[in-house]
Amino acid sequence: MTSVSRAGSGLTAAEAAARLAADGPNTLPAARRTRPVVLLLRQMVHFFALLLWGASGLALLAGMPQLAVAIVVVVLLNGVFAFAQEYRADRAAQRLGELIPANAVVRRDGRRLQISAAELVTGDVVLLEAGDRVSADLELADVHALAVNESMLTGESRPVRPQHGDHAYAGTFVVEGQAEAVVLVTGPRTRLAAIAELTREASRPPSPLAVQLGKVVRIVAGIALVVGAAFFGLALLLGMDPGQGFLFAIGVTVALVPEGLLPTVTLSLARAAQRMAAKNALVRHLEAVETLGSATFICTDKTGTLTRNEMAVADVWAPGRSPAEVMRSAVLSSTGRMSDGKPVGDPMEVALHVEALRLGADLSGEITRRFPFDPVRRRASVVADGHLHLKGAPDTVLPLCGDVPGVEEALTRMSAQGLRVLAVAGADAAEERDLDFLGLVGLHDPPRDDVAEAIGKCRIAGIKLAMITGDHPGTARAVAEEVGLLGAEELVVTGADLPADDAALGELLDRDGVVVARVTPEDKLRIARALRSRGHVVAMTGDGVNDGPALREADIGIAMGASGTDVAREAADLVLLDDHFATIVTAVELGRATYANVRRFLTYHLTDNVAELTPFAVWALSGGTVPLALSVLQVLALDIGTDLLPALALGAEPANPRTMHGPARTGNLVDRRLIGRVFAVLGPAQASAEMGAFIAVLLLGGWHLGAAPSPALLAAASGTAFAAVVLGQFANAVACRSETRWVGRLRWRTNPLLLGALAFEAVMLVLFLGLPPVAGVLGGSFPPPAGWALAALAIPAMVLADAAHKAWRARRA
């Protein structure tokens, strides 16, 4: 390997070619990408999809090809839609390669050359200048006022000042100065590649919604199978032919599968994702919509998330001098500038320049000598027009000056405000001694305007907060105090002080307002895992390469869209297009509303299932003396023909004003409250109206118990039962908009989509019963006038049952 001592000569072309052949190109390992066809197939074979495939097969076996085809169409359409939404979900590691620049400047055979970065080899001498991105892991040989921004790897917002013999890493970039460096390692052996591997290995946990829906589907599948088996036994007891009894049991089983639930969930999440995008929160994975609403712990970065990532001068203390004079010396001893409206160089020095321009300071002067900042001196100075201008850390500058009355008090005041303080001095000579003290400059990275309010909303919502940053603990603490994030215990720890045991780590951090500074990518991964192991739904924000693994490990990764890296954005589930922390709170509110909406349309669907099962139960319990009120195809028409749009409209219900009051509802989607409402109130009310209308039409047509009605009478009665269910669902859809308020107190204008959905449902009802070809296939016909009157009674029956139940619950509360 070429050593630092002989860096100037560089490699020969022959040496470079040999090493390139031996070590391979300077590229990151290709990401293991999932082929699109595999992603599509995954949408077709999850548990609920498999359940519907099984239902389709059973329908075909039962001699109902129309039902089988309809179910297949539902599965295919839902799978294609979900695939289209998440096609670009797993490309984080692939984006890491874009951080390696296309070209690099090297010295080979004693000549300066520009080569492809992929051709860099170990031992190459690389020439770095301001604006260059580092192409490989390097050892610095010749350094001239070099400043390197490593925030994408370390999270540290302030550029570092590496010296001779220090390292520079692939993916970072030079913001100031020049250097010559020797390549230590390339491609897959770089630190950047190690982080890429962490990102690939981090697995995304299943979302709470996926877990809860899985439970619902398993319960529904179990009930369908048990009821189907019971009906098969009843059919045999009633003397039905075993073959016919088996086909009948299959029909019952298929009828109990909520075919419309899967597309309703997918489309409702997509609708919520569109609403979030309108609020500058871009959802990359549909289930992340609900997951964010379930968040109980948010781990947020500092720079660019809570703050603007824009250093600004907050205070200038200039005893006996003008602030413009202080700023002149501060700027002359700096290299960062605001050029054509764009910052160039160190953000702190850019802030100094902006303040000097605002004050109208004279920045002219011919610089003849420059003494750049270094970590030992902790100050920088220049000689301009024969005068020394110097700035630096107060503890290194003040000892070079005489006594300055009041300086300690001013320094204490600025530090207490969380400002980063610089001391500015000057001299008529060109030496750093016997300096004239000019003043103090206090800078800070201002918090975003709405951060404090957003943090307050999180606490009202019962969400714990933690700042996870690569910055200095003092800086992190000051910002946390300023925005109101620091908790009552004022716990501030560094990554090096975190417990090695994950259980102890979780116990330490499981409190509100903790600050963790100087963290590594491995630390962020451990923090996410430790908090999740304690039952938290963890949201992790980030913007740099170093954040990628943790963003994938967390329940929901949130990346900055404006200032973040492609790596962070591709690893995340949610991208904040405006980088505002407050946008997270808005997204949480929409996520919670989505959870409530899922419960709304689950109630709506399950109520319909009660009405769909009731005709089969009555037929069985009556020993076949009461005819079947609905056919299996009519049940399918209800599930995906008339119910789908109202359910989707319920999925668009706006958030309740009290959505963000109190902890998130992260329990079971189907709990005792929902089950009681469906199976003890709404379901029985709808089933009673359905069967009452059905039997009344039969009786009006001359039927008596045990007799076989004529086909025309049975079709009219069946159409009446079908109409009663649909009209009952009209009222059910409105009732499901709220779990506490009766329908008379609900405002229609807050959800205009529901009005359109109910109008569509009415049109479908007329088509299903009024078009002879369709009605003939389904098994019903257009009801007589008396039948329509009887069916319409389902509406007041549902409204009264819902109102009575809500009033009873209000009295018990």
Buried (B, 14 or more C-beta within 10 A) or exposed (E): EBEBEEBEEBBEEEBBEEBBEEBEBBBBBEBEEEEEEEBBEBBBEBEBBBBBBBBBBBBBEBEBEEBBEBBBEBBEBBBEBBBEBBEEBBBBBBBBBEBBBEEBBBBBEEEEBEBEBBBBBBBBBBBBEBEBBBBBBBBBBBBEBBBBBBBBBBBBBBBBBBEEEBBBBBBBBBBBBBBBBBBBBBBBBBBBBEBBBBBBEBEBBEBBBBEBBBEBBEEBBEBBBEBBEBBBEBBBEBEBEEEEBBBBBBBBBBBBBBBBBBBBBBBBBBBBBEBBEEBBBBBBBBBBBBBBBBBBBBBBBBBBBBBBBBBBBBBBBBBEBBBBBBBBBBBBBBBBBBEEEEBBBBBBBBBBBBBBBEBEBEBEBEEEEBBBBEEEBBBBBBBBEEBBBBBBBBEBBBEBBEEBEEBEEBBEBBBEBBBBBBBBBBBEEBEBEEBBBBBBBBBBBBBBEBBBBBBEBBBEBEBBBBBBBBBBBEBBBBBBBBBBBBBEEEBBBBBEEBBEEBEEBBEBBBBBBBBBBBBBBBBBBBBBBBBBEBEBBBBBBBBBBBBBBBBBBBBBBBBBBBBBBBBBBBBBBBBBBEBBBBBBBBBBBBBBBBBBBBBBBBBBBBBBBBBBBBBBBBBBEEEBBBBBBBBBBBBBBBBBBBBBBBBBBBBBBEBBEEBBEEEBBBEBBBEEEBBEBBBEBBBBBBBBBBBBBBBBBBEBBEBEEEEEBEEEBBBBBBBBBBBBBBBBBBBBBBBBBBBEBBBEEBEEEEBEBBEEBBEBBBEBBEBBBEEEEBBEBBBBBBBBEBBBEBBBBBBEBBBEBBBEBBEEBEEEE
